[in-house]
């Protein structure tokens, strides 16, 4: 049993190293579509057994800017693909603690299906090319909630609801 667990930890560690070696990251947040480090990008998941731990890093978000939505009842968020880069625009929405807002999710792509998943609020909505869907979300009391596209999270289609 210990050998089996040890092998599993080694496999997870190797996958983490491979993912880190293949990721494109930058500390720049130019909004130009380049990979940028955000709090969502720095989140990690650990698989620990005893004193041995392996870390997997979530890829950096394709940063398309930050927008304050404090006090607003609704707001449009674009889901799109440009030259193979999948993103939400804006990427980070800033609101007030406990604020509820309806997001009009618009898939601006003519050929790529996207998704909006916010696990903490049991939201998982597919966005067919050229279509829109409204979802109601609530900002946390403090900190950040991460949302993502279940089809493109591995390439950086990640966003945040952040308490300002």
C-alpha positions, 0 to 999 in steps of 0.5 A: 500500500505504501509503494502504491501511494508513493508511486502516485505521489511521484506521478503527480510530482512529475505531472506538476513539473511537466506542467510548470515547464510547459507553462508561459508566465509573465509578471506583466498584466498589460491586458494585451492577451499575454499570460499574466500572473493573477491571484488565480494563477498563483493558486495551488493544489497539494496532494500530501501523504505523510511528509511528502507533498507534490504541488500542481500550479494552475496556469496563469490567466489570460488577463484582459483587465479589471473592472469595478462593478460595485453597485451595479445590478448587471454587467456584460462579460465577453468570452472569446478566442483571439489567435488561439488565446481563450479569455474572459474580458474583463478577467477580474471583476471587483465588487463589494462583500456579498454583492449580487450581480447578473452577468451577461456572458457573451460568447463572441467567438463564431466557432469556439464553444466556451463555458462559465464554471463557478464551482462554489456557487454551483454554476456550470453554463455552456456558451455556444458560439455567438450566444449569450447566457445570464447568470447571477453570482454573489461576491464573497464576504472577503477575498476572491472566487475563481471562475473558469471555462471548463474547456480552456482552463488549462490554457488560461481561461480563468477569471475572478470575482474579487472583493475590492 
